[in-house]
Amino acid sequence: MSDLAETVNDAVEKASESRLHSLIAILVATTATFMALCNVKDGNVVQAMAQDQSREVDSWGYYQAKSTKLNLSEAMLDQFTVQRALATGGEARNILDKKIAEYTAQVQRYEREKDQVKGTAEGFEKDFDRLNIRGCFGS
């Protein structure tokens, strides 16, 4: 960028020599300004892409955590169901029925939350892809 500034300064100094030099100095200054604006816009797009990619990775990690919790809840539900089938006392069956209902609700909740997190992660992925095709002239 400093080389560009030196080139602009040299062109402006030499502009007083002739009209052609004045025209060239204006073109160089205009080009330098345009390039600087494109560089700022590019930096903003790259920063937004990095944020989307980071959020996407975080969301997929959260999705994996929800999947793990779902898997554990399903395993506990299966275990309590088997224990319920083998239980002989009425009080033990009542306790196991409560646990089965509790873990059934957890399984349903984790399935619902997992789908929501998946949608969020896919949204960040789409936004990243949208930003990735933009350039200096993109809208």
DSSP file (Angstrom, degrees, kcal/mol; ACC not computed):
  #  RESIDUE AA STRUCTURE BP1 BP2  ACC     N-H-->O    O-->H-N    N-H-->O    O-->H-N    TCO  KAPPA ALPHA  PHI   PSI    X-CA   Y-CA   Z-CA
    1    1 A M     >        0   0    0      0, 0.0     4,-1.8     0, 0.0     5,-0.1   0.000 360.0 360.0 360.0 -33.1    0.0    0.0    0.0
    2    2 A S  H  >  +     0   0    0      1,-0.2     4,-2.3     2,-0.2     5,-0.2   0.858 360.0  55.1 -68.9 -33.7    2.9    2.4    0.7
    3    3 A D  H  > S+     0   0    0      1,-0.2     4,-2.2     2,-0.2    -1,-0.2   0.894 107.0  50.6 -62.4 -38.7    4.2    1.8   -2.8
    4    4 A L  H  > S+     0   0    0      2,-0.2     4,-2.3     1,-0.2    -2,-0.2   0.900 109.1  50.7 -65.5 -41.3    0.9    2.8   -4.2
    5    5 A A  H  X S+     0   0    0     -4,-1.8     4,-2.5     1,-0.2    -2,-0.2   0.897 110.3  49.7 -64.3 -40.0    1.0    6.0   -2.1
    6    6 A E  H  X S+     0   0    0     -4,-2.3     4,-2.8     2,-0.2    -2,-0.2   0.903 109.7  51.3 -64.4 -40.5    4.4    6.9   -3.4
    7    7 A T  H  X S+     0   0    0     -4,-2.2     4,-2.3     2,-0.2    -2,-0.2   0.907 111.0  48.1 -62.4 -42.3    3.3    6.3   -6.9
    8    8 A V  H  X S+     0   0    0     -4,-2.3     4,-2.3     2,-0.2    -2,-0.2   0.932 112.4  48.6 -64.0 -45.6    0.3    8.6   -6.4
    9    9 A N  H  X S+     0   0    0     -4,-2.5     4,-2.4     1,-0.2    -2,-0.2   0.916 111.9  49.1 -62.1 -43.3    2.6   11.3   -4.8
   10   10 A D  H  X S+     0   0    0     -4,-2.8     4,-2.2     1,-0.2    -1,-0.2   0.915 111.4  49.7 -61.3 -42.7    5.1   11.1   -7.7
   11   11 A A  H  X S+     0   0    0     -4,-2.3     4,-0.6     1,-0.2    14,-0.3   0.885 111.0  49.1 -64.6 -38.1    2.3   11.4  -10.2
   12   12 A V  H >< S+     0   0    0     -4,-2.3     3,-0.6     2,-0.2     4,-0.5   0.901 110.7  50.5 -68.5 -40.2    0.8   14.4   -8.5
   13   13 A E  H >< S+     0   0    0     -4,-2.4     3,-0.7     1,-0.2    -2,-0.2   0.895 113.4  45.0 -63.9 -39.3    4.3   16.1   -8.3
   14   14 A K  H >X S+     0   0    0     -4,-2.2     3,-1.5     1,-0.2     4,-0.6   0.572  92.2  85.5 -80.8  -7.8    4.9   15.5  -12.0
   15   15 A A  G X< S+     0   0    0     -4,-0.6     3,-0.5    -3,-0.6     7,-0.5   0.796  78.9  63.9 -65.4 -28.0    1.4   16.7  -12.9
   16   16 A S  G <4 S+     0   0    0     -3,-0.7    -1,-0.3    -4,-0.5    -2,-0.1   0.692  90.6  69.3 -70.4 -15.1    2.4   20.3  -13.0
   17   17 A E  G <4 S-     0   0    0     -3,-1.5     2,-0.3     1,-0.2    -1,-0.2   0.880 114.2 -13.6 -71.7 -38.8    4.7   19.5  -15.9
   18   18 A S    <X  -     0   0    0     -4,-0.6     4,-1.6    -3,-0.5    -1,-0.2  -0.978  61.5-106.7-158.0 168.1    2.0   18.8  -18.5
   19   19 A R  H  > S+     0   0    0     -2,-0.3     4,-2.4     2,-0.2     5,-0.2   0.875 117.7  56.4 -67.3 -38.2   -1.7   18.2  -19.0
   20   20 A L  H  > S+     0   0    0      1,-0.2     4,-2.5     2,-0.2    -1,-0.2   0.904 106.6  49.9 -60.5 -42.2   -1.0   14.5  -19.8
   21   21 A H  H  > S+     0   0    0      2,-0.2     4,-2.5     1,-0.2    -1,-0.2   0.881 108.8  53.0 -65.0 -36.3    0.7   14.1  -16.5
   22   22 A S  H  X S+     0   0    0     -4,-1.6     4,-2.1    -7,-0.5    -2,-0.2   0.924 110.2  47.3 -63.0 -43.9   -2.3   15.8  -14.8
   23   23 A L  H  X S+     0   0    0     -4,-2.4     4,-2.3     1,-0.2    -2,-0.2   0.910 112.3  49.0 -64.0 -43.1   -4.6   13.3  -16.4
   24   24 A I  H  X S+     0   0    0     -4,-2.5     4,-2.8     1,-0.2    -1,-0.2   0.902 109.3  53.3 -63.7 -40.9   -2.4   10.4  -15.5
   25   25 A A  H  X S+     0   0    0     -4,-2.5     4,-2.5   -14,-0.3    -2,-0.2   0.896 109.7  48.0 -61.4 -40.8   -2.2   11.7  -11.9
   26   26 A I  H  X S+     0   0    0     -4,-2.1     4,-2.6     2,-0.2    -1,-0.2   0.917 112.5  48.4 -66.7 -42.7   -6.0   11.8  -11.7
   27   27 A L  H  X S+     0   0    0     -4,-2.3     4,-2.7     2,-0.2    -2,-0.2   0.902 112.5  48.6 -63.7 -41.4   -6.4    8.3  -13.1
   28   28 A V  H  X S+     0   0    0     -4,-2.8     4,-2.7     2,-0.2    -2,-0.2   0.928 113.1  47.3 -64.7 -44.4   -3.8    6.9  -10.7
   29   29 A A  H  X S+     0   0    0     -4,-2.5     4,-2.2     2,-0.2    -2,-0.2   0.905 113.8  47.8 -63.5 -41.8   -5.5    8.6   -7.7
   30   30 A T  H  X S+     0   0    0     -4,-2.6     4,-2.5     2,-0.2    -2,-0.2   0.919 113.2  47.8 -64.8 -43.9   -8.9    7.4   -8.8
   31   31 A T  H  X S+     0   0    0     -4,-2.7     4,-2.7     2,-0.2    -2,-0.2   0.912 111.4  50.5 -63.4 -43.0   -7.6    3.8   -9.4
   32   32 A A  H  X S+     0   0    0     -4,-2.7     4,-2.2     2,-0.2    -1,-0.2   0.899 111.3  48.6 -62.9 -40.7   -5.9    3.9   -6.0
   33   33 A T  H  X S+     0   0    0     -4,-2.2     4,-2.3     2,-0.2    -2,-0.2   0.922 111.8  48.9 -64.7 -44.0   -9.1    5.0   -4.3
   34   34 A F  H  X S+     0   0    0     -4,-2.5     4,-2.4     1,-0.2    -2,-0.2   0.917 111.6  49.3 -62.1 -43.7  -11.1    2.3   -6.0
   35   35 A M  H  X S+     0   0    0     -4,-2.7     4,-2.2     1,-0.2    -1,-0.2   0.884 109.8  51.7 -64.1 -38.6   -8.6   -0.4   -5.0
   36   36 A A  H  X S+     0   0    0     -4,-2.2     4,-2.2     2,-0.2    -1,-0.2   0.911 110.1  48.8 -64.6 -42.0   -8.6    0.8   -1.4
   37   37 A L  H  X S+     0   0    0     -4,-2.3     4,-2.5     1,-0.2    -2,-0.2   0.908 111.4  49.5 -63.9 -41.6  -12.4    0.6   -1.3
   38   38 A C  H  X S+     0   0    0     -4,-2.4     4,-2.7     1,-0.2    -1,-0.2   0.885 109.6  52.4 -63.6 -37.7  -12.4   -2.9   -2.8
   39   39 A N  H  X S+     0   0    0     -4,-2.2     4,-2.3     2,-0.2    -2,-0.2   0.900 110.1  47.6 -65.6 -41.3   -9.8   -3.9   -0.3
   40   40 A V  H  X S+     0   0    0     -4,-2.2     4,-2.1     2,-0.2    -2,-0.2   0.933 113.9  47.2 -64.4 -45.8  -12.0   -2.6    2.6
   41   41 A K  H  X S+     0   0    0     -4,-2.5     4,-2.4     1,-0.2    -2,-0.2   0.913 111.4  51.1 -62.5 -42.4  -15.1   -4.4    1.2
   42   42 A D  H  X S+     0   0    0     -4,-2.7     4,-2.8     1,-0.2    -1,-0.2   0.909 108.6  52.1 -60.9 -42.5  -13.1   -7.6    0.7
   43   43 A G  H  X S+     0   0    0     -4,-2.3     4,-2.2     1,-0.2    -1,-0.2   0.896 109.7  49.0 -60.8 -40.6  -11.9   -7.4    4.3
   44   44 A N  H  X S+     0   0    0     -4,-2.1     4,-2.3     2,-0.2    -2,-0.2   0.903 112.2  47.8 -65.8 -41.4  -15.4   -7.1    5.5
   45   45 A V  H  X S+     0   0    0     -4,-2.4     4,-2.4     2,-0.2    -2,-0.2   0.919 112.1  49.4 -65.8 -43.4  -16.6  -10.0    3.4
   46   46 A V  H  X S+     0   0    0     -4,-2.8     4,-2.3     1,-0.2    -2,-0.2   0.902 111.0  50.2 -63.1 -40.6  -13.7  -12.2    4.6
   47   47 A Q  H  X S+     0   0    0     -4,-2.2     4,-2.2    -5,-0.2    -1,-0.2   0.916 111.0  48.4 -64.0 -43.1  -14.4  -11.3    8.2
   48   48 A A  H  X S+     0   0    0     -4,-2.3     4,-2.4     1,-0.2    -2,-0.2   0.885 110.8  51.8 -64.4 -37.8  -18.1  -12.2    7.8
   49   49 A M  H  X S+     0   0    0     -4,-2.4     4,-2.6     2,-0.2    -2,-0.2   0.911 108.9  50.1 -64.7 -41.5  -17.1  -15.5    6.2
   50   50 A A  H  X S+     0   0    0     -4,-2.3     4,-2.3     2,-0.2    -2,-0.2   0.898 111.1  49.2 -64.2 -40.1  -14.8  -16.3    9.1
   51   51 A Q  H  X S+     0   0    0     -4,-2.2     4,-2.6     2,-0.2     5,-0.2   0.925 112.1  47.8 -64.8 -44.1  -17.6  -15.5   11.6
   52   52 A D  H  X S+     0   0    0     -4,-2.4     4,-2.4     1,-0.2    -2,-0.2   0.904 112.0  49.7 -62.9 -40.9  -20.1  -17.7    9.7
   53   53 A Q  H  X S+     0   0    0     -4,-2.6     4,-2.3     2,-0.2    -1,-0.2   0.907 111.8  48.4 -66.1 -40.0  -17.6  -20.6    9.4
   54   54 A S  H  X S+     0   0    0     -4,-2.3     4,-2.4     2,-0.2    -2,-0.2   0.922 113.1  47.3 -64.4 -44.2  -16.9  -20.3   13.2
   55   55 A R  H  X S+     0   0    0     -4,-2.6     4,-2.6     2,-0.2    -2,-0.2   0.871 110.5  53.2 -65.4 -36.0  -20.6  -20.3   14.0
   56   56 A E  H  X S+     0   0    0     -4,-2.4     4,-2.5     2,-0.2    -2,-0.2   0.934 109.9  47.0 -63.6 -45.8  -21.2  -23.2   11.7
   57   57 A V  H  X S+     0   0    0     -4,-2.3     4,-2.0     1,-0.2    -2,-0.2   0.916 113.4  49.2 -62.8 -42.9  -18.5  -25.3   13.4
   58   58 A D  H  X S+     0   0    0     -4,-2.4     4,-2.3     1,-0.2    -1,-0.2   0.909 110.8  50.4 -61.6 -41.9  -19.9  -24.4   16.8
   59   59 A S  H  X S+     0   0    0     -4,-2.6     4,-2.5     1,-0.2    -2,-0.2   0.901 109.5  49.5 -65.3 -41.1  -23.4  -25.3   15.7
   60   60 A W  H  X S+     0   0    0     -4,-2.5     4,-2.2     2,-0.2    -1,-0.2   0.866 110.5  51.5 -67.4 -34.1  -22.3  -28.7   14.4
   61   61 A G  H  X S+     0   0    0     -4,-2.0     4,-2.0     2,-0.2    -2,-0.2   0.902 110.7  48.1 -64.5 -40.7  -20.5  -29.3   17.7
   62   62 A Y  H  X S+     0   0    0     -4,-2.3     4,-2.4     2,-0.2    -2,-0.2   0.888 109.6  53.3 -65.7 -39.3  -23.7  -28.4   19.6
   63   63 A Y  H  X S+     0   0    0     -4,-2.5     4,-2.3     1,-0.2    -2,-0.2   0.909 108.2  50.1 -60.2 -43.3  -25.6  -30.7   17.2
   64   64 A Q  H  X S+     0   0    0     -4,-2.2     4,-2.2     2,-0.2    -1,-0.2   0.893 109.1  51.6 -64.5 -39.0  -23.2  -33.6   18.1
   65   65 A A  H  X S+     0   0    0     -4,-2.0     4,-2.5     2,-0.2    -2,-0.2   0.913 110.1  48.9 -63.6 -42.0  -23.7  -32.9   21.8
   66   66 A K  H  X S+     0   0    0     -4,-2.4     4,-2.5     1,-0.2    -2,-0.2   0.893 110.1  52.0 -63.7 -38.9  -27.4  -33.1   21.4
   67   67 A S  H  X S+     0   0    0     -4,-2.3     4,-2.4     2,-0.2    -2,-0.2   0.896 109.6  49.3 -64.1 -39.8  -27.1  -36.3   19.5
   68   68 A T  H  X S+     0   0    0     -4,-2.2     4,-2.4     2,-0.2    -2,-0.2   0.924 111.7  48.1 -65.1 -44.5  -25.0  -37.8   22.3
   69   69 A K  H  X S+     0   0    0     -4,-2.5     4,-2.5     2,-0.2    -2,-0.2   0.900 111.6  51.2 -62.1 -40.4  -27.5  -36.7   24.9
   70   70 A L  H  X S+     0   0    0     -4,-2.5     4,-2.5     2,-0.2    -2,-0.2   0.928 109.6  49.7 -61.3 -45.7  -30.3  -38.2   22.8
   71   71 A N  H  X S+     0   0    0     -4,-2.4     4,-2.1     1,-0.2    -2,-0.2   0.910 112.0  47.7 -61.3 -43.7  -28.4  -41.5   22.5
   72   72 A L  H  X S+     0   0    0     -4,-2.4     4,-2.4     2,-0.2    -1,-0.2   0.903 111.8  49.9 -64.8 -41.1  -27.8  -41.6   26.3
   73   73 A S  H  X S+     0   0    0     -4,-2.5     4,-2.5     1,-0.2    -2,-0.2   0.898 110.1  50.4 -65.4 -39.7  -31.4  -40.9   27.0
   74   74 A E  H  X S+     0   0    0     -4,-2.5     4,-2.3     2,-0.2    -1,-0.2   0.892 110.4  50.2 -64.2 -38.9  -32.6  -43.6   24.6
   75   75 A A  H  X S+     0   0    0     -4,-2.1     4,-2.3     2,-0.2    -2,-0.2   0.911 111.9  47.1 -65.4 -42.0  -30.2  -46.1   26.3
   76   76 A M  H  X S+     0   0    0     -4,-2.4     4,-2.8     2,-0.2     5,-0.2   0.901 110.5  52.9 -66.0 -39.8  -31.6  -45.2   29.7
   77   77 A L  H  X S+     0   0    0     -4,-2.5     4,-2.1     1,-0.2    -2,-0.2   0.919 110.2  47.9 -60.7 -44.2  -35.1  -45.4   28.4
   78   78 A D  H  X S+     0   0    0     -4,-2.3     4,-2.1     2,-0.2    -1,-0.2   0.914 112.1  50.0 -61.8 -42.4  -34.4  -48.9   27.1
   79   79 A Q  H  X S+     0   0    0     -4,-2.3     4,-2.5     1,-0.2    -2,-0.2   0.929 111.7  46.5 -64.2 -44.9  -32.8  -49.9   30.4
   80   80 A F  H  X S+     0   0    0     -4,-2.8     4,-2.4     1,-0.2    -1,-0.2   0.854 110.0  54.9 -66.6 -33.1  -35.8  -48.7   32.4
   81   81 A T  H  X S+     0   0    0     -4,-2.1     4,-1.9    -5,-0.2    -1,-0.2   0.912 110.1  45.5 -65.1 -42.4  -38.2  -50.4   30.1
   82   82 A V  H  X S+     0   0    0     -4,-2.1     4,-1.6     2,-0.2    -2,-0.2   0.928 113.3  49.8 -65.8 -44.4  -36.4  -53.7   30.6
   83   83 A Q  H  X S+     0   0    0     -4,-2.5     4,-1.3     1,-0.2    -2,-0.2   0.884 108.8  53.5 -61.3 -37.2  -36.3  -53.2   34.4
   84   84 A R  H  < S+     0   0    0     -4,-2.4     3,-0.3     1,-0.2    -1,-0.2   0.897 107.0  51.3 -64.0 -40.6  -40.0  -52.3   34.4
   85   85 A A  H  < S+     0   0    0     -4,-1.9    -1,-0.2     1,-0.2    -2,-0.2   0.826 115.5  42.4 -66.5 -30.8  -40.8  -55.6   32.6
   86   86 A L  H  < S+     0   0    0     -4,-1.6    -1,-0.2    -5,-0.1    -2,-0.2   0.613  90.0 109.2 -91.2 -13.0  -38.8  -57.5   35.2
   87   87 A A     <  -     0   0    0     -4,-1.3    -3,-0.0    -3,-0.3     3,-0.0  -0.361  41.6-176.9 -69.0 141.6  -40.1  -55.6   38.2
   88   88 A T        +     0   0    0     -2,-0.1     2,-0.2     5,-0.0    -1,-0.1   0.726  56.2  79.1-109.0 -30.8  -42.4  -57.5   40.5
   89   89 A G  S  > S-     0   0    0      1,-0.1     4,-1.8     2,-0.0     5,-0.1  -0.531  72.6-134.8 -85.0 148.8  -43.4  -55.0   43.2
   90   90 A G  H  > S+     0   0    0      2,-0.2     4,-2.0     1,-0.2     5,-0.1   0.865 105.6  51.2 -67.2 -37.8  -46.0  -52.3   42.5
   91   91 A E  H  > S+     0   0    0      2,-0.2     4,-2.1     1,-0.2    -1,-0.2   0.904 109.5  50.0 -68.1 -40.9  -43.9  -49.5   44.1
   92   92 A A  H  > S+     0   0    0      1,-0.2     4,-2.5     2,-0.2    -1,-0.2   0.897 110.4  50.8 -63.4 -40.2  -40.9  -50.4   41.9
   93   93 A R  H  X S+     0   0    0     -4,-1.8     4,-2.6     2,-0.2    -1,-0.2   0.892 108.5  51.9 -65.1 -38.9  -43.1  -50.4   38.8
   94   94 A N  H  X S+     0   0    0     -4,-2.0     4,-1.9     2,-0.2    -2,-0.2   0.915 111.1  47.1 -63.5 -42.6  -44.5  -46.9   39.7
   95   95 A I  H  X S+     0   0    0     -4,-2.1     4,-2.1     1,-0.2    -2,-0.2   0.925 114.0  47.4 -64.3 -44.1  -41.0  -45.5   40.1
   96   96 A L  H  X S+     0   0    0     -4,-2.5     4,-2.7     1,-0.2    -2,-0.2   0.863 108.0  55.6 -67.1 -34.8  -39.9  -47.1   36.8
   97   97 A D  H  X S+     0   0    0     -4,-2.6     4,-2.3     2,-0.2    -1,-0.2   0.903 108.3  49.0 -62.1 -40.2  -43.0  -45.7   35.1
   98   98 A K  H  X S+     0   0    0     -4,-1.9     4,-2.4     2,-0.2    -2,-0.2   0.913 112.6  47.4 -64.4 -42.4  -42.1  -42.2   36.2
   99   99 A K  H  X S+     0   0    0     -4,-2.1     4,-2.7     2,-0.2     5,-0.2   0.892 110.6  52.0 -66.8 -38.9  -38.5  -42.7   35.0
  100  100 A I  H  X S+     0   0    0     -4,-2.7     4,-2.1     2,-0.2    -2,-0.2   0.922 111.5  46.8 -62.6 -43.4  -39.7  -44.0   31.7
  101  101 A A  H  X S+     0   0    0     -4,-2.3     4,-2.0     2,-0.2    -2,-0.2   0.902 112.5  51.0 -64.5 -40.4  -42.0  -41.0   31.2
  102  102 A E  H  X S+     0   0    0     -4,-2.4     4,-1.9     1,-0.2    -2,-0.2   0.930 113.9  42.7 -62.7 -46.8  -39.2  -38.7   32.2
  103  103 A Y  H  X S+     0   0    0     -4,-2.7     4,-2.4     2,-0.2    -1,-0.2   0.798 109.8  57.2 -74.2 -27.9  -36.7  -40.2   29.7
  104  104 A T  H  X S+     0   0    0     -4,-2.1     4,-2.1    -5,-0.2    -1,-0.2   0.915 108.6  47.6 -64.8 -41.4  -39.4  -40.4   27.0
  105  105 A A  H  X S+     0   0    0     -4,-2.0     4,-2.5     2,-0.2    -2,-0.2   0.889 111.2  51.3 -65.0 -39.7  -39.9  -36.6   27.3
  106  106 A Q  H  X S+     0   0    0     -4,-1.9     4,-2.9     2,-0.2     5,-0.2   0.915 108.4  51.2 -63.8 -42.5  -36.1  -36.1   27.2
  107  107 A V  H  X S+     0   0    0     -4,-2.4     4,-2.1     1,-0.2    -2,-0.2   0.931 112.2  46.5 -60.6 -45.2  -35.8  -38.2   24.0
  108  108 A Q  H  X S+     0   0    0     -4,-2.1     4,-2.1     2,-0.2    -1,-0.2   0.908 113.1  49.7 -63.7 -41.6  -38.5  -36.1   22.4
  109  109 A R  H  X S+     0   0    0     -4,-2.5     4,-2.9     1,-0.2     5,-0.2   0.932 111.4  47.8 -64.0 -45.9  -36.9  -32.8   23.6
  110  110 A Y  H  X S+     0   0    0     -4,-2.9     4,-2.5     1,-0.2    -1,-0.2   0.859 110.4  52.2 -66.1 -34.9  -33.4  -33.8   22.3
  111  111 A E  H  X S+     0   0    0     -4,-2.1     4,-1.7    -5,-0.2    -1,-0.2   0.924 113.0  45.2 -63.8 -43.3  -34.9  -34.9   18.9
  112  112 A R  H  X S+     0   0    0     -4,-2.1     4,-1.7     2,-0.2    -2,-0.2   0.936 115.8  45.4 -65.3 -47.3  -36.6  -31.5   18.6
  113  113 A E  H  X S+     0   0    0     -4,-2.9     4,-2.6     1,-0.2     5,-0.2   0.872 109.4  56.2 -65.5 -37.4  -33.6  -29.5   19.7
  114  114 A K  H  X S+     0   0    0     -4,-2.5     4,-2.2    -5,-0.2    -1,-0.2   0.906 107.2  49.1 -61.9 -41.8  -31.3  -31.5   17.5
  115  115 A D  H  X S+     0   0    0     -4,-1.7     4,-2.0     2,-0.2    -1,-0.2   0.883 111.0  50.2 -65.2 -38.2  -33.4  -30.6   14.4
  116  116 A Q  H  X S+     0   0    0     -4,-1.7     4,-2.0     2,-0.2    -2,-0.2   0.922 111.2  47.8 -65.5 -43.7  -33.4  -26.9   15.4
  117  117 A V  H  X S+     0   0    0     -4,-2.6     4,-2.6     1,-0.2    -2,-0.2   0.882 109.3  54.2 -65.4 -37.9  -29.6  -26.9   15.8
  118  118 A K  H  X S+     0   0    0     -4,-2.2     4,-2.5     1,-0.2    -1,-0.2   0.916 107.9  50.0 -61.6 -43.3  -29.2  -28.6   12.5
  119  119 A G  H  X S+     0   0    0     -4,-2.0     4,-1.8     2,-0.2    -1,-0.2   0.891 110.8  49.7 -62.1 -39.9  -31.2  -25.9   10.8
  120  120 A T  H  X S+     0   0    0     -4,-2.0     4,-2.0     2,-0.2    -2,-0.2   0.930 111.3  48.3 -64.0 -45.8  -29.1  -23.2   12.4
  121  121 A A  H  X S+     0   0    0     -4,-2.6     4,-2.0     1,-0.2    -2,-0.2   0.906 111.4  49.7 -62.5 -42.3  -25.9  -24.9   11.3
  122  122 A E  H  X S+     0   0    0     -4,-2.5     4,-2.4     1,-0.2    -1,-0.2   0.850 107.4  56.0 -66.1 -33.0  -27.1  -25.3    7.7
  123  123 A G  H  X S+     0   0    0     -4,-1.8     4,-2.2     2,-0.2    -2,-0.2   0.913 108.0  47.0 -63.9 -42.9  -28.2  -21.6    7.7
  124  124 A F  H  X S+     0   0    0     -4,-2.0     4,-2.4     1,-0.2    -2,-0.2   0.878 111.0  53.1 -64.8 -36.6  -24.6  -20.5    8.6
  125  125 A E  H  X S+     0   0    0     -4,-2.0     4,-2.3     2,-0.2    -2,-0.2   0.915 110.0  46.9 -64.2 -43.4  -23.3  -22.9    5.9
  126  126 A K  H  X S+     0   0    0     -4,-2.4     4,-2.3     2,-0.2    -2,-0.2   0.897 112.0  50.3 -66.0 -40.0  -25.6  -21.3    3.3
  127  127 A D  H  X S+     0   0    0     -4,-2.2     4,-2.4     2,-0.2    -2,-0.2   0.903 109.7  51.1 -65.5 -40.3  -24.6  -17.8    4.4
  128  128 A F  H  X S+     0   0    0     -4,-2.4     4,-2.0     1,-0.2    -2,-0.2   0.933 111.0  48.1 -59.8 -46.4  -21.0  -18.7    4.1
  129  129 A D  H  X S+     0   0    0     -4,-2.3     4,-0.9     1,-0.2    -2,-0.2   0.881 110.4  52.0 -62.7 -38.3  -21.5  -20.0    0.6
  130  130 A R  H >< S+     0   0    0     -4,-2.3     3,-0.6     1,-0.2     4,-0.3   0.916 112.6  44.7 -64.5 -42.6  -23.4  -16.9   -0.4
  131  131 A L  H >< S+     0   0    0     -4,-2.4     3,-1.1     1,-0.2    -1,-0.2   0.816 104.3  65.3 -70.3 -29.5  -20.6  -14.7    0.9
  132  132 A N  H 3< S+     0   0    0     -4,-2.0    -1,-0.2     1,-0.3    -2,-0.2   0.766 100.1  49.7 -67.2 -26.1  -18.0  -16.9   -0.8
  133  133 A I  T << S+     0   0    0     -4,-0.9    -1,-0.3    -3,-0.6     2,-0.2   0.496  90.6 101.0 -92.3  -2.1  -19.2  -16.0   -4.3
  134  134 A R    <   +     0   0    0     -3,-1.1     2,-0.2    -4,-0.3    -3,-0.0  -0.561  47.5 174.5 -82.8 146.3  -19.2  -12.3   -3.7
  135  135 A G    >   -     0   0    0     -2,-0.2     3,-1.0   -90,-0.0    -2,-0.0  -0.561  52.9 -68.0-129.9-163.3  -16.4  -10.1   -5.0
  136  136 A C  T 3  S+     0   0    0      1,-0.3    -2,-0.0    -2,-0.2   -95,-0.0   0.816 135.7  40.8 -62.1 -31.4  -15.5   -6.5   -5.2
  137  137 A F  T 3  S+     0   0    0      2,-0.0    -1,-0.3   -99,-0.0    -3,-0.0   0.424  93.8 112.0 -97.6  -0.1  -18.3   -5.9   -7.7
  138  138 A G    <         0   0    0     -3,-1.0    -4,-0.1     1,-0.1     0, 0.0  -0.225 360.0 360.0 -72.3 163.9  -20.8   -8.2   -5.9
  139  139 A S              0   0    0      0, 0.0    -1,-0.1     0, 0.0    -5,-0.1   0.430 360.0 360.0-102.9 360.0  -23.9   -6.9   -4.3
